Amino acid sequence: MLTTIIILSVIIVFVILLLSVITTNKAYQYKHTIDPLEENPHIASELDEQNHEQKNEQK
């Protein structure tokens, strides 16, 4: 009886380990994308900064 429980426990541990390795490998294979800076409305472009500096100089 004790031997059966130990064997079953070891099998469960190996299955969980295998699933963890598979999940981790899939996570590392995922290719993330990054939006270009030109399309980000929260970052001011150099042209906007130059226009802002010119307006400040005119005042």
N, C-alpha and C positions, 0 to 999 in steps of 0.2 A: 504493500500500500504506500509506504513512504517513498519507495523508488519510483512509483508511478507519478506521485506528486512532484518529485524533483525533476523528472524527465519532462513532464508537462510544463513546469515552470521555466525550464531552460528553453523549451520550444517557444514559449510565449515571449521570453526575453529576446531571442533571436529574431522573431517576427517583428517585434517593435523596433529593434535595432535596424533591421532591413528597411522598414518603412521610413524610419528617420533618415537613413542614408539616401534613399530615393528622393524624399522630399527636399533634402538639402541640395542634392545635385540639380534638381529641377529649378530650385530658387537661384542657384548660381548661373544657370544657363539662360535665365530671363534677361532680355536686353532692354534696359531702361532707355527712354528717350528724353531728350532735354530740348525744351523750346528755345529757338534762337532769341537772342537779346532784342532783335529788331521788332519782334512781335509782342514783347512784354510791355504792357502799358504802364507798369509801375516803375520802370527805369527810364529816366530822362536821357534822351539822346544828346550827342555832342552839339548838334545843331540847336536844340532847345536851350542848352546851356549858353551857347554863344549869343543867341537872341536875348536871353535874360541878362547877360553881361552888357550887351549893347544898350538895352533899355536902362540899366542902372547908370551907365556912363552918360546917357542923355539927360538924366535928371539932375 
